[in-house]
């Protein structure tokens, strides 16, 4: 659950919605520290084409279909080999969050 602006956002709900985007192959949603909102909804996406997907493209896809507080405030693109996985092959969201924070320079 991502807690943003006093609202709880189901990561899974946003992931399932974004999987409907024609360019998105895989997506994970996490919360990142945000001074204004507490946490910001952040989508980590792997595209089908390998082309980066912009925040604006994701926001356009979501507008009018998801509540405003559920729409990602950040989008990070990731390649297939960069997904951190557990020993059983699931995406390791804890490691993914650390990776994103390191890439963006966000501090806890």
N, C-alpha and C positions, 0 to 999 in steps of 0.2 A: 504494500500500500504506500502510495506517495501522498504526503500531507502538504498541500499547497494552498496558501491563502485561507486556512481554516477549513478546507474541503479535503475529503479523502478520495483519492483516485485509484481505482483498481488498475494495476499494471496490466493484468491479463486482458481487461476490456479494451484498453487502448491498443495493445499488441494485436488482438484479433481484428480490430477495426483497420489498423494500418496494414495488416497482411492482405487486405483487399485492394491495396494500391497496386496497379499493374507493374510498377517498376521494382517493388519490394519483394525480395526473395525470403529474407529472414529479418526479424525485428525483435528487439528486447527493449523494454521500457524500465527506466530506473529514476530515482529521485536524486537530485544533486543539491547540495547546500545553496541557498539563495537568501540574501539578506532581506529582500522585500517580501518574499512569499514563504519563507521557511525552507521549502524544497521546490525545485522546478522540475516539471515533467520533462524528461529527456529521452528521446528515441535514438537507439543505436541501430542503424540499418545496414543491411547488405543488399545491394541492388542486383537485379538479374543481369544487367548489362555491364556492371563494373563502373558505370558512370555515377559520380556523386549526386546525391539527391539533396536539394537545398531545403532550408527551413521553410522558405516561402512556398515551395511545391507541396510540402507536407501540410502546411497550414491551409492552403487552398483545398487540398483533398479533404480536410477535416471540417472546414467552415460550414456551418449549418447542419452538420451531421453529428458532431460531438459538442457537448457543453464547452464553453470557452475555457473553463479552468482545466479541462482534460486535454486540450490541444497542446502538444509539445512546445516548450519554449526554446528548446535546443534540439538539434539533430546532429548526430555524429555518424559519419560513414565508416564502415569497417569492412575489411576483406575477409574472405572465408577462413583463411589461415590464422587470423588474429583473434577469433572467438576463443575466450578462455573456457575450457571444458573440465568437468569433473572426471573422475576415474570411470564413471558409468556413462559418460558421453553427453551429459546435459550441460547447458551453458551455466557457468559459474558466475552468478550475478555479483557476488562480493568482489571477485577478481575483476569482473567487467567494470564495476564502479570505480575500483582503484585505477584501472587502466585509463578510463575516461578522465578522472580527476588529474592524473599525471599528465595526460595529453593537453588538457585545458588549463592546467595550473591552478585549479580550484583547490582551496584548502578547506579542511574539515571545520 
